[in-house]
Amino acid sequence: MDLESRRQTQPIYHGPPVFAPGWAVWHAPSEGESAETPHSRLRVHRGFRSRLLPDPRDLIVYMPPGYDEHENASRQYPVLYLNDGQNLFDGRTSFIKDRTWEVREAADAAIESGEVEPLVIVGIYNTGDRRLAEYTHERDWQMGGGEADTYGQLLTRELMPWIGEHYRVKAGRENIGLGGSSLGGLVSLYLGLEYAEAIGRLAVFSPSVWWNHKSILGVLAQAAPQLAEKPRIWLSIGDQEGRIALKDTELLASRLREYGWVDDQTLRYERVRGGRHDETSWASRVRPMLEFLFPIR
């Protein structure tokens, strides 16, 4: 099935949430487990359930400085969804203990300096063994995978409306971002192309362009001419992530320019000196990403 056919058969989220009877109850995270977090403006929701994928997943939500103050009670905020949520904020849950992306620290500093618009950030935990399946858009004959379309439906039909019901976030593609690293960067790019009418900003860290013989480049070639509006993309790779990864990402950046993305307008490509494929390196890139995707207007 081609991209246009899939768009026509998959309802997506465009505005305020509307739930069918029992829908909110179905998705309600469990309340039985402690939701202790390393900061008062982080909130954990355990076990978000989907009708589309089998495994429940935890969420961790960052609220910007001033979110709970009385004078901001009616204020709404743009929202950024990030994959591999357990690696973003809390060293107790990260892939390597005590090494995170330090997203709260970077966002707080950028917001308080007046360089970045206050925003809500939603970390979506991966589901462990099924991470590869959910974060890949096509099945590889050796490695499997290929469930990104269903993951995209979970995001746009279930999670985004649920967040809209429980947090003061703005509707509209210009206020909604998606991002991640490695396979999480790959799926962010794929879903940003697939759901460009719903997601307007993409944070693509060290993407796994190599997946299934670089098939994401074919997806880009097919999708780009159909886009009424191109998502704003922040793309990065470290020069210590390997020769092939660096070459693949530079090829991706080149193809984006070829298909109409413009440097410093709709595209920011950063080749990070000394950058590696790990949480410490990605942490150093969070603030530049926020400054490009969510600048003060």
C-alpha positions in Angstrom: 0.0 0.0 0.0 1.4 3.4 -1.0 1.7 6.4 1.3 -1.4 8.2 0.0 -3.6 5.1 0.5 -2.4 4.7 4.1 -3.1 8.3 4.8 -6.7 7.9 3.6 -7.3 4.8 5.8 -5.7 6.0 9.0 -7.6 8.8 11.0 -5.1 11.2 12.6 -5.2 13.7 15.4 -5.7 17.4 14.3 -7.2 19.1 17.3 -8.9 18.8 20.7 -9.5 15.2 21.7 -12.8 13.5 21.2 -13.2 10.1 22.9 -15.7 7.3 22.2 -17.5 5.9 25.3 -14.9 4.1 27.4 -12.0 5.3 25.3 -10.4 7.4 28.0 -10.9 4.6 30.6 -9.2 2.1 28.3 -6.1 4.2 27.9 -6.0 5.4 31.5 -2.5 4.5 33.0 -2.6 2.3 36.1 -2.4 4.1 39.4 -1.1 1.3 41.5 2.7 1.9 41.1 4.6 4.8 42.6 5.3 7.6 40.2 8.3 9.1 41.9 10.3 11.3 39.6 13.6 13.2 40.0 11.9 16.6 39.7 8.5 18.2 40.7 7.8 19.2 37.1 8.1 15.6 35.8 5.1 13.4 36.0 5.1 9.6 35.3 2.1 7.7 34.0 2.5 4.0 34.3 1.2 1.5 31.8 -0.5 3.5 29.0 -2.5 0.9 27.1 -3.3 0.7 23.4 -6.0 -1.0 21.3 -3.4 -1.3 18.5 -0.2 -2.7 20.0 -0.1 -5.3 22.8 2.4 -3.9 25.3 1.6 -1.2 27.8 4.2 1.6 28.0 5.1 4.2 30.6 5.1 7.9 29.9 7.1 10.7 31.5 5.9 14.2 31.0 7.9 17.4 31.5 6.1 20.6 32.3 7.9 23.9 31.7 8.7 26.5 34.4 5.5 28.3 35.5 3.2 25.6 34.1 1.4 25.2 37.5 1.4 28.9 38.4 -2.0 30.5 38.8 -1.4 33.2 36.1 -0.7 30.5 33.6 -3.8 28.4 34.3 -5.3 29.0 30.9 -2.1 29.0 28.9 -1.5 26.3 26.3 1.9 25.0 25.2 3.5 23.4 22.1 4.4 19.7 22.7 7.3 17.5 21.7 7.0 13.7 21.8 10.3 11.9 22.3 10.9 8.1 21.8 12.9 6.0 24.3 11.5 8.0 27.1 13.3 6.1 29.8 16.6 7.6 28.7 15.5 11.3 28.8 15.1 12.4 32.4 15.7 9.7 35.0 19.1 8.0 35.5 17.3 5.2 37.4 15.5 4.0 34.2 18.0 4.9 31.5 19.7 2.3 29.3 23.0 3.1 31.0 22.4 3.9 34.7 22.7 7.6 35.6 23.3 8.6 32.0 20.4 10.5 30.4 19.7 13.1 27.8 19.3 15.7 30.6 16.2 17.0 28.7 14.7 18.8 31.7 18.0 20.6 32.4 18.4 21.6 28.8 14.8 22.7 28.3 14.8 24.7 31.6 18.0 26.5 30.7 16.8 27.3 27.1 13.4 28.5 28.3 14.7 30.6 31.2 17.2 32.3 28.9 14.4 33.4 26.6 15.7 31.4 23.6 13.0 28.7 23.5 9.3 28.8 23.8 8.0 27.1 26.9 6.8 23.6 25.9 5.5 20.3 27.2 7.8 17.3 26.5 6.4 13.7 26.5 8.8 10.9 26.8 7.4 7.6 25.5 9.1 4.6 27.0 10.0 1.9 24.5 8.7 -1.6 25.2 12.0 -3.5 25.3 12.0 -6.5 23.1 9.5 -5.0 20.7 11.4 -1.7 20.3 12.9 -2.8 17.0 9.5 -3.8 15.6 7.7 -0.6 16.6 10.5 1.7 15.5 11.0 0.3 11.9 8.8 1.1 8.9 9.5 -2.0 6.9 10.3 -5.6 7.7 13.9 -6.7 7.2 14.1 -10.3 6.1 16.8 -11.0 8.7 15.9 -8.8 11.7 12.1 -8.6 11.4 10.4 -5.3 12.4 8.0 -3.2 10.3 5.3 -2.1 12.8 6.0 1.7 12.6 2.7 2.3 10.8 0.8 0.8 13.8 3.0 2.8 16.2 2.1 5.9 14.3 -1.6 5.2 14.7 -1.0 4.7 18.5 0.7 8.1 18.6 -1.8 10.1 16.5 -5.1 8.3 17.4 -4.5 7.4 21.0 -1.6 9.1 22.8 -1.8 12.6 21.3 -5.6 12.9 22.2 -4.9 11.5 25.7 -2.2 14.0 26.3 -4.5 16.8 24.9 -7.1 15.7 27.5 -4.7 15.8 30.4 -2.3 18.6 29.7 -2.7 22.1 28.3 -1.1 21.5 24.9 -1.8 23.4 21.6 -3.4 21.7 18.6 -2.1 22.1 15.1 0.9 20.6 13.3 3.0 23.8 13.9 2.7 23.1 17.6 3.5 19.3 17.6 7.0 17.7 17.4 8.3 14.2 17.4 11.9 13.0 17.9 14.3 10.3 18.9 17.7 8.8 18.3 19.0 5.8 16.3 16.0 3.7 15.5 14.0 6.3 17.4 15.3 8.9 15.0 14.4 6.7 12.0 10.8 6.2 13.1 10.5 9.9 13.9 11.5 10.8 10.4 9.3 8.2 8.9 6.2 9.2 10.9 7.0 12.9 10.3 6.7 12.2 6.5 3.7 9.9 6.9 1.8 12.3 9.2 3.1 15.6 8.0 -0.4 17.1 8.3 -0.3 16.4 12.1 3.4 16.7 13.0 5.3 19.8 12.0 8.6 19.5 13.8 11.1 16.6 13.8 14.2 16.0 16.0 16.2 13.3 14.2 19.3 12.3 16.2 21.7 9.8 14.7 19.1 8.1 12.6 19.4 4.4 11.5 19.4 5.3 7.8 20.9 1.9 7.2 17.7 0.0 8.0 16.6 -2.4 5.3 19.1 -1.1 2.7 18.4 2.6 3.4 14.8 2.2 2.4 13.9 5.4 4.3 15.4 7.3 1.3 12.8 5.7 -1.0 10.1 6.7 1.4 11.4 10.2 1.4 11.4 10.3 -2.4 7.8 9.1 -2.6 6.5 11.3 0.2 8.2 14.6 -0.4 6.3 15.6 -3.6 3.0 14.9 -1.8 3.6 17.2 1.1 1.6 20.4 1.2 3.8 21.6 4.0 7.2 20.2 4.9 8.0 19.5 8.6 10.8 21.5 10.1 13.7 19.0 10.7 16.7 19.2 13.0 19.1 16.4 12.0 22.4 15.5 13.6 25.2 12.9 13.5 28.4 12.7 15.5 31.7 12.4 13.6 32.7 9.5 15.9 29.6 7.4 15.2 31.3 5.5 12.4 32.1 6.2 8.8 29.0 4.5 7.4 26.6 6.2 9.8 28.1 9.6 9.0 28.0 9.0 5.2 24.4 7.8 5.4 23.2 10.8 7.4 25.0 13.2 5.1 23.3 11.5 2.2 19.9 11.9 3.9 20.6 15.6 4.5 21.6 16.0 0.8 18.3 14.3 -0.3 16.3 16.5 2.0 17.8 19.6 0.3 17.2 18.1 -3.1 13.5 17.6 -2.2 13.0 21.2 -1.1 14.1 21.5 2.5 16.1 24.7 3.0 19.0 25.1 5.4 18.3 27.3 8.5 14.6 27.5 7.4 13.1 24.1 7.3 16.3 22.1 7.9 19.2 22.3 10.3 21.9 19.6 9.8 24.6 19.4 12.4 27.7 17.2 12.2 28.8 17.2 15.8 32.5 17.2 16.4 33.5 14.4 18.8 29.8 13.2 18.9 29.2 9.5 19.7 26.2 7.2 19.6 25.3 7.5 23.2 23.1 9.4 25.8 25.9 11.7 26.8 26.4 12.9 23.3 22.7 13.2 22.6 22.3 15.3 25.8 24.7 17.9 24.4 22.5 18.3 21.3 19.1 18.8 23.1 19.4 22.5 23.6 20.5 23.3 20.0 17.6 21.1 18.8 15.1 23.0 21.0 16.4 26.4 19.8 15.8 25.4 16.2 12.5 23.7 16.5 10.9 25.8 19.2 12.4 29.3 19.1 10.7 32.2 20.8 8.2 33.7 18.3 
